[in-house]
């Protein structure tokens, strides 16, 4: 998902593109009350349905020209030394029986398996349950697929996959790329480099890369960690979700996110100019935009959940349910209408959502269930376990 330097917010203030900055800070004690501030309830017409389940840390999703759904899965986070045991994968799903979901036997078409997968808790000495591996996927109009894979330190890839499913060039290998997206003319691919806090572009014809912008520190002095991105189809601007980095406290402690600091910015890829699009978010992890200019933001969680003890076994199915750094079942999807109307919460109570895509049908497709698959966690109706799913949101 992100690097270990993650962090987030409470109140939200919506700015129009190129508007003045007005970050609203809030204290942790009011976090739960503020996360729905200034957002109306979802309309009665909105439908949220599970179209895929039983996945292992689903991340980016994308549709191909035949309606196939490509899903990048970060895997189990087991950090296997033996490549044959690695659990990251890319799978294509086809709705063969036309029932509207991709859950039936024979609808999964494995493409690539044994891709890198690791847990930030073991690599970065943090106490949160954050699994990384295959991160995002996008499909070119000529049938090529581009897949970013975060394999840990110095093992980063942006693979070009041919229409015949052959892995070709590795277009970048300098940092983890948590979000990728094509320019409107599809000659350039954009990527966020979370560990370097940068937005880059790669020219597909030559493979040349260019650094567009390095993001400045956020209001509390912490690093701005770019997570997901979206390309505005109307003008080619790049929207980037900045997932706030952590901050040390005066008493020697550490908080993994700062209420009010996460935001979505708009970047002019030609000049590198950055303006705030939406500020005051909690845990902005991905963003999408449709052809009308409506913006959709995914927030991972509404607050912090107890981290793990250093000796905790994340693979123990009998362990006491724990949140593991982020409050489970508190994620949401918010719509910011293009007409400047008030933001609307389209879905809430989601379990650690990470990625969002606008499908060709106009529906939203959201990946949920970040963390060690099968790990016991507190649920809204009692103890449950982490299950990776893709949901579809319609009717908004």
PLY file of the C-alpha trace (Angstrom):
ply
format ascii 1.0
element vertex 396
property float x
property float y
property float z
element edge 395
property int vertex1
property int vertex2
end_header
0.00 0.00 0.00
2.23 2.81 1.29
5.59 3.14 2.93
5.97 2.93 6.69
5.69 6.71 6.98
1.91 6.79 6.85
-0.47 9.10 8.72
-3.94 10.90 8.45
-6.98 13.23 9.66
-10.37 14.26 11.09
-12.39 17.15 9.67
-12.54 17.67 5.95
-12.68 20.90 3.97
-13.41 20.76 0.29
-11.58 23.17 -1.98
-12.48 23.76 -5.59
-9.58 23.18 -8.03
-6.98 25.94 -7.64
-8.83 27.27 -4.59
-7.22 28.74 -1.47
-5.82 26.39 1.14
-7.93 26.01 4.28
-6.73 23.03 6.28
-8.89 22.33 9.28
-7.18 20.64 12.22
-8.95 18.67 14.94
-7.98 16.86 18.12
-7.96 13.08 18.44
-10.76 13.14 20.99
-13.19 14.42 18.39
-11.97 12.21 15.53
-14.94 9.87 15.37
-17.46 12.70 15.40
-15.62 14.70 12.77
-15.08 12.02 10.14
-18.55 12.57 8.72
-18.43 16.34 9.11
-19.80 18.34 6.20
-20.77 15.20 4.29
-24.38 14.26 3.67
-25.71 10.73 4.09
-25.64 8.44 1.05
-28.75 8.73 -1.13
-31.29 5.93 -0.91
-30.44 4.94 -4.47
-26.83 4.01 -3.68
-26.11 0.27 -3.76
-22.98 -1.32 -2.31
-22.43 -4.96 -3.24
-19.60 -7.48 -3.00
-18.59 -8.77 -6.42
-15.41 -10.63 -5.37
-14.42 -12.19 -2.07
-11.76 -14.45 -0.58
-8.92 -12.37 -2.05
-5.50 -11.81 -0.51
-5.01 -8.06 -0.08
-6.63 -6.81 -3.29
-5.23 -3.50 -4.48
-5.59 -1.96 -7.94
-8.39 -3.11 -10.22
-8.87 -2.36 -13.92
-11.11 -3.51 -16.76
-9.93 -4.64 -20.19
-11.73 -4.19 -23.49
-13.56 -7.53 -23.13
-14.96 -6.68 -19.70
-12.41 -8.74 -17.82
-11.60 -7.48 -14.33
-7.88 -7.45 -13.52
-7.06 -7.49 -9.80
-3.61 -6.99 -8.28
-3.29 -8.83 -4.94
-0.52 -7.93 -2.51
-0.68 -11.43 -1.03
-0.17 -12.84 2.45
2.70 -10.58 3.51
4.81 -13.65 4.28
8.03 -12.30 2.68
8.97 -15.72 1.33
12.61 -16.15 0.34
11.72 -18.89 -2.13
10.21 -17.17 -5.16
7.93 -20.17 -5.72
6.27 -19.52 -2.37
5.61 -15.81 -2.84
1.93 -14.97 -2.71
1.49 -11.74 -4.70
-0.49 -12.23 -7.91
-2.38 -10.73 -10.81
-5.68 -12.38 -11.75
-8.25 -11.70 -14.47
-11.89 -12.39 -13.66
-14.69 -12.88 -16.19
-18.43 -12.77 -15.42
-19.12 -15.86 -17.53
-22.72 -16.40 -16.36
-23.73 -12.75 -16.55
-24.96 -12.56 -12.96
-23.13 -9.30 -12.25
-20.37 -10.66 -10.01
-17.09 -12.51 -10.48
-17.40 -15.05 -7.65
-18.54 -18.18 -9.47
-16.43 -21.27 -10.30
-14.43 -20.89 -13.47
-14.53 -17.08 -13.47
-10.94 -16.64 -12.19
-8.14 -16.71 -14.77
-4.72 -16.63 -13.04
-2.20 -14.52 -14.95
0.87 -14.15 -12.78
1.58 -15.73 -9.41
4.57 -15.90 -7.04
5.02 -12.13 -7.05
6.61 -10.35 -4.10
4.65 -9.92 -0.86
5.80 -8.60 2.49
4.50 -7.03 5.68
5.80 -3.60 6.68
5.74 -4.73 10.30
8.71 -7.03 9.75
10.60 -4.86 7.25
10.19 -1.45 8.82
9.97 -2.20 12.54
6.50 -0.76 12.88
3.62 -2.36 14.76
0.94 -2.00 12.10
-0.40 -4.75 9.86
0.33 -3.41 6.35
0.92 -5.82 3.48
2.64 -4.74 0.26
3.27 -6.43 -3.08
1.43 -5.91 -6.38
0.04 -2.40 -5.92
-1.81 -1.03 -8.93
-2.77 -2.03 -12.45
-3.95 -0.15 -15.53
-4.88 -1.21 -19.07
-3.77 0.57 -22.24
-6.12 0.94 -25.19
-3.90 -1.37 -27.27
-4.28 -4.18 -24.75
-1.05 -3.76 -22.83
-1.27 -4.02 -19.05
0.96 -2.13 -16.62
1.47 -3.58 -13.13
3.38 -1.98 -10.26
4.93 -4.30 -7.67
6.43 -3.26 -4.33
8.80 -6.01 -3.27
10.45 -4.17 -0.41
13.78 -2.41 -0.32
15.41 -2.17 -3.77
12.91 -4.59 -5.34
10.50 -2.31 -7.19
8.89 -2.89 -10.58
6.54 -1.32 -13.10
6.00 -4.18 -15.51
4.76 -3.81 -19.07
2.67 -6.88 -19.98
1.86 -7.59 -23.62
-1.66 -8.42 -24.87
-0.43 -12.03 -25.12
0.44 -12.02 -21.39
4.21 -11.81 -21.71
6.12 -9.69 -19.20
8.29 -7.17 -21.01
10.06 -4.02 -19.83
10.46 -2.97 -16.25
9.75 0.74 -16.71
10.95 1.92 -13.32
12.74 0.41 -10.36
13.76 3.27 -8.08
10.97 3.28 -5.51
7.66 1.65 -4.67
4.88 2.84 -6.99
1.60 2.74 -5.11
-0.46 4.35 -7.88
-0.24 4.30 -11.68
-2.38 5.89 -14.39
-2.25 6.67 -18.10
-2.37 10.14 -19.63
-5.45 10.79 -21.80
-3.43 10.17 -25.00
-1.95 7.01 -23.39
1.59 7.94 -24.47
2.69 8.50 -20.86
2.15 6.62 -17.62
2.19 8.46 -14.30
3.26 6.87 -11.01
3.47 7.89 -7.37
6.70 6.94 -5.62
5.68 6.68 -1.98
9.10 6.20 -0.43
10.50 9.19 -2.33
7.34 11.33 -1.98
7.32 12.02 -5.71
5.11 11.95 -8.79
6.87 10.76 -11.94
6.04 10.08 -15.57
7.41 7.48 -17.98
7.20 7.93 -21.74
6.01 4.58 -23.06
7.69 4.78 -26.46
11.20 5.37 -25.12
10.96 4.32 -21.48
12.39 7.68 -20.42
11.32 8.86 -16.99
10.86 12.37 -15.63
10.38 13.58 -12.08
7.34 15.86 -12.07
7.28 17.02 -8.45
8.51 16.13 -4.98
5.73 16.84 -2.49
6.42 19.25 0.34
5.98 18.32 3.99
2.49 18.64 5.41
1.19 21.04 8.07
2.61 19.18 11.05
6.04 18.84 9.44
5.57 15.20 8.48
6.29 13.72 5.07
3.57 13.83 2.44
3.32 10.21 1.33
1.70 9.98 -2.14
-0.55 6.94 -2.35
-3.11 6.54 -5.16
-3.57 8.78 -8.17
-6.12 9.54 -10.87
-5.79 11.32 -14.21
-8.44 13.91 -15.03
-9.74 12.86 -18.47
-10.81 16.42 -19.24
-7.39 18.09 -19.11
-4.73 15.54 -18.12
-4.14 16.89 -14.60
-3.08 14.29 -12.05
-4.93 14.02 -8.74
-2.82 12.52 -5.96
-3.93 11.28 -2.54
-1.36 12.35 0.07
-1.44 9.90 2.96
0.10 11.87 5.81
3.28 10.55 7.37
3.70 9.92 11.07
4.91 12.43 13.66
6.86 12.15 16.91
5.10 13.64 19.93
6.57 15.90 22.61
6.46 13.08 25.16
8.64 10.86 22.99
5.79 8.88 21.46
4.77 8.48 17.83
1.42 8.86 16.08
0.91 7.13 12.75
-1.26 9.88 11.30
-2.18 13.47 12.08
-5.88 14.43 12.09
-6.57 17.01 9.39
-3.37 16.69 7.36
-4.21 14.15 4.65
-5.48 15.63 1.38
-5.89 15.31 -2.37
-3.83 17.62 -4.57
-4.08 18.49 -8.25
-0.83 18.48 -10.22
-0.19 20.03 -13.63
2.12 17.38 -15.12
3.71 19.87 -17.54
4.78 22.45 -14.96
4.70 20.47 -11.70
2.41 23.08 -10.14
0.53 21.67 -7.14
-2.73 23.03 -5.74
-4.95 21.63 -3.02
-8.10 19.94 -4.31
-9.56 18.50 -1.08
-8.07 19.03 2.38
-8.77 18.05 5.97
-9.11 14.33 5.20
-8.48 11.47 7.59
-6.65 8.70 5.76
-6.77 9.53 2.05
-5.36 6.47 0.31
-6.74 6.65 -3.24
-8.69 8.95 -5.54
-10.68 8.61 -8.77
-12.35 11.08 -11.13
-14.98 10.53 -13.82
-15.53 12.27 -17.14
-17.84 14.85 -15.58
-15.26 15.91 -13.00
-16.81 14.22 -9.96
-14.03 13.23 -7.55
-14.16 10.10 -5.37
-11.86 9.62 -2.37
-11.13 6.46 -0.38
-10.23 6.83 3.29
-8.59 3.79 4.84
-9.86 4.29 8.39
-11.48 6.85 10.67
-8.87 6.56 13.40
-6.09 4.58 14.99
-6.53 1.09 16.39
-4.22 -0.51 18.90
-0.90 -1.58 17.34
0.59 -5.00 17.91
2.99 -6.01 20.59
6.41 -6.64 19.07
6.12 -10.40 19.68
2.59 -10.81 18.26
2.07 -13.57 15.66
-0.09 -12.15 12.88
-0.63 -15.62 11.41
-2.11 -17.08 14.61
-5.78 -17.88 13.86
-6.52 -18.11 17.59
-5.05 -14.74 18.52
-7.13 -12.13 20.33
-8.80 -9.91 17.69
-6.87 -6.66 17.26
-7.19 -3.68 14.95
-3.45 -3.64 14.22
-2.79 0.08 13.72
-5.92 1.27 11.91
-9.50 1.11 13.16
-11.16 -1.76 11.30
-14.52 -1.30 9.55
-14.26 2.48 9.61
-13.17 3.16 6.02
-15.35 5.05 3.57
-15.80 6.40 0.05
-16.71 10.07 -0.40
-17.97 11.79 -3.56
-17.14 15.43 -4.26
-19.58 16.57 -6.99
-18.24 18.48 -9.97
-20.96 21.12 -9.54
-19.53 22.20 -6.18
-22.32 20.67 -4.13
-21.67 19.22 -0.68
-19.61 16.02 -0.46
-21.54 12.79 -0.02
-20.49 9.64 1.81
-21.35 6.85 -0.64
-20.17 3.95 1.52
-18.94 3.71 5.08
-18.09 1.04 7.62
-15.75 -0.55 5.07
-12.90 -2.72 6.30
-9.63 -1.02 5.36
-10.36 -0.02 1.75
-7.29 0.85 -0.32
-8.02 1.34 -4.05
-10.79 2.76 -6.22
-11.53 2.64 -9.95
-14.30 4.15 -12.07
-15.49 1.42 -14.44
-16.63 1.93 -18.01
-20.16 1.39 -16.68
-19.78 4.43 -14.40
-19.78 2.31 -11.24
-17.08 2.51 -8.57
-14.97 -0.54 -7.79
-13.23 -0.54 -4.41
-10.74 -2.99 -2.88
-11.14 -3.75 0.84
-9.52 -5.92 3.51
-5.95 -4.63 3.88
-3.87 -6.72 6.28
-2.86 -10.33 6.96
-5.62 -12.51 5.43
-7.48 -14.55 8.04
-6.14 -12.55 10.99
-8.70 -12.14 13.80
-10.02 -8.57 14.04
-12.86 -6.79 15.88
-15.92 -6.57 13.66
-19.12 -4.53 13.83
-21.01 -7.63 15.04
-18.25 -9.26 17.04
-14.92 -10.93 16.26
-14.24 -11.76 12.62
-11.23 -12.17 10.31
-9.68 -10.15 7.48
-11.14 -11.05 4.08
-10.08 -9.37 0.86
-12.99 -8.24 -1.30
-13.89 -5.98 -4.22
-17.13 -4.05 -3.88
-19.16 -2.19 -6.49
-20.95 1.10 -5.75
-23.76 2.24 -8.02
-26.75 4.57 -7.93
-25.00 7.78 -6.95
0 1
1 2
2 3
3 4
4 5
5 6
6 7
7 8
8 9
9 10
10 11
11 12
12 13
13 14
14 15
15 16
16 17
17 18
18 19
19 20
20 21
21 22
22 23
23 24
24 25
25 26
26 27
27 28
28 29
29 30
30 31
31 32
32 33
33 34
34 35
35 36
36 37
37 38
38 39
39 40
40 41
41 42
42 43
43 44
44 45
45 46
46 47
47 48
48 49
49 50
50 51
51 52
52 53
53 54
54 55
55 56
56 57
57 58
58 59
59 60
60 61
61 62
62 63
63 64
64 65
65 66
66 67
67 68
68 69
69 70
70 71
71 72
72 73
73 74
74 75
75 76
76 77
77 78
78 79
79 80
80 81
81 82
82 83
83 84
84 85
85 86
86 87
87 88
88 89
89 90
90 91
91 92
92 93
93 94
94 95
95 96
96 97
97 98
98 99
99 100
100 101
101 102
102 103
103 104
104 105
105 106
106 107
107 108
108 109
109 110
110 111
111 112
112 113
113 114
114 115
115 116
116 117
117 118
118 119
119 120
120 121
121 122
122 123
123 124
124 125
125 126
126 127
127 128
128 129
129 130
130 131
131 132
132 133
133 134
134 135
135 136
136 137
137 138
138 139
139 140
140 141
141 142
142 143
143 144
144 145
145 146
146 147
147 148
148 149
149 150
150 151
151 152
152 153
153 154
154 155
155 156
156 157
157 158
158 159
159 160
160 161
161 162
162 163
163 164
164 165
165 166
166 167
167 168
168 169
169 170
170 171
171 172
172 173
173 174
174 175
175 176
176 177
177 178
178 179
179 180
180 181
181 182
182 183
183 184
184 185
185 186
186 187
187 188
188 189
189 190
190 191
191 192
192 193
193 194
194 195
195 196
196 197
197 198
198 199
199 200
200 201
201 202
202 203
203 204
204 205
205 206
206 207
207 208
208 209
209 210
210 211
211 212
212 213
213 214
214 215
215 216
216 217
217 218
218 219
219 220
220 221
221 222
222 223
223 224
224 225
225 226
226 227
227 228
228 229
229 230
230 231
231 232
232 233
233 234
234 235
235 236
236 237
237 238
238 239
239 240
240 241
241 242
242 243
243 244
244 245
245 246
246 247
247 248
248 249
249 250
250 251
251 252
252 253
253 254
254 255
255 256
256 257
257 258
258 259
259 260
260 261
261 262
262 263
263 264
264 265
265 266
266 267
267 268
268 269
269 270
270 271
271 272
272 273
273 274
274 275
275 276
276 277
277 278
278 279
279 280
280 281
281 282
282 283
283 284
284 285
285 286
286 287
287 288
288 289
289 290
290 291
291 292
292 293
293 294
294 295
295 296
296 297
297 298
298 299
299 300
300 301
301 302
302 303
303 304
304 305
305 306
306 307
307 308
308 309
309 310
310 311
311 312
312 313
313 314
314 315
315 316
316 317
317 318
318 319
319 320
320 321
321 322
322 323
323 324
324 325
325 326
326 327
327 328
328 329
329 330
330 331
331 332
332 333
333 334
334 335
335 336
336 337
337 338
338 339
339 340
340 341
341 342
342 343
343 344
344 345
345 346
346 347
347 348
348 349
349 350
350 351
351 352
352 353
353 354
354 355
355 356
356 357
357 358
358 359
359 360
360 361
361 362
362 363
363 364
364 365
365 366
366 367
367 368
368 369
369 370
370 371
371 372
372 373
373 374
374 375
375 376
376 377
377 378
378 379
379 380
380 381
381 382
382 383
383 384
384 385
385 386
386 387
387 388
388 389
389 390
390 391
391 392
392 393
393 394
394 395
